[in-house]
């Protein structure tokens, strides 16, 4: 990075990534996904797909902004 302050949105995404990579965060997301899928409705499947896509996007962004030493950039 150029040393500039990350945007407010990026900081929010990185905080979400920190939560989702923790054990409680991962368990919470898995339970939420399973709950949505087992509603057995189209809305449940759609919401689960959107939640999973957001989880992947947040994880990808967090991985991209991770420093080699394990700390987040910014």
C-alpha positions as CSV (number, residue, x, y, z in Angstrom):
1,X,0.0,0.0,0.0
2,X,1.0,3.6,-0.4
3,X,0.8,4.4,3.3
4,X,-2.5,6.2,3.0
5,X,-5.3,5.6,5.5
6,X,-7.7,2.9,4.3
7,X,-11.3,4.0,3.6
8,X,-14.0,3.6,6.2
9,X,-15.6,0.8,4.1
10,X,-12.4,-1.1,3.8
11,X,-11.9,-0.9,7.6
12,X,-15.4,-2.3,8.0
13,X,-14.7,-5.1,5.6
14,X,-11.4,-6.0,7.4
15,X,-13.2,-6.0,10.8
16,X,-15.8,-8.4,9.3
17,X,-12.9,-10.5,8.0
18,X,-11.3,-10.6,11.4
19,X,-14.7,-11.8,12.9
20,X,-15.4,-14.4,10.2
21,X,-11.9,-16.0,10.5
22,X,-12.3,-16.4,14.2
23,X,-13.7,-19.6,15.6
24,X,-16.9,-18.1,16.9
25,X,-17.4,-16.1,13.7
26,X,-17.0,-19.2,11.5
27,X,-19.4,-21.2,13.7
28,X,-21.9,-18.4,13.6
29,X,-21.8,-18.2,9.8
30,X,-22.1,-22.0,9.4
31,X,-25.1,-22.1,11.7
32,X,-26.7,-19.2,9.8
33,X,-26.1,-20.8,6.4
34,X,-27.5,-24.2,7.6
35,X,-30.5,-22.5,9.1
36,X,-31.3,-20.7,5.9
37,X,-30.8,-23.8,3.7
38,X,-33.0,-25.9,6.0
39,X,-35.9,-23.5,5.7
40,X,-36.4,-25.3,2.4
41,X,-37.6,-22.2,0.6
42,X,-36.3,-20.3,-2.4
43,X,-35.8,-17.2,-0.2
44,X,-33.8,-19.2,2.2
45,X,-31.6,-20.6,-0.5
46,X,-31.2,-17.2,-2.0
47,X,-30.3,-15.6,1.3
48,X,-27.8,-18.4,2.0
49,X,-26.2,-17.9,-1.4
50,X,-25.9,-14.1,-0.8
51,X,-24.5,-14.7,2.7
52,X,-21.9,-17.2,1.4
53,X,-20.9,-14.9,-1.5
54,X,-20.4,-12.0,1.0
55,X,-18.4,-14.3,3.3
56,X,-16.1,-15.3,0.3
57,X,-15.7,-11.6,-0.8
58,X,-14.8,-10.4,2.7
59,X,-12.3,-13.3,3.1
60,X,-10.8,-12.6,-0.3
61,X,-10.4,-8.9,0.6
62,X,-9.0,-9.6,4.0
63,X,-6.5,-12.0,2.5
64,X,-5.5,-9.5,-0.2
65,X,-4.8,-6.8,2.5
66,X,-2.9,-9.0,4.9
67,X,0.7,-8.2,5.6
68,X,3.3,-10.9,5.3
69,X,3.8,-10.7,9.1
70,X,0.2,-11.5,9.7
71,X,-1.1,-8.1,10.5
72,X,-3.6,-6.1,8.4
73,X,-2.4,-3.3,6.3
74,X,-3.3,0.2,7.2
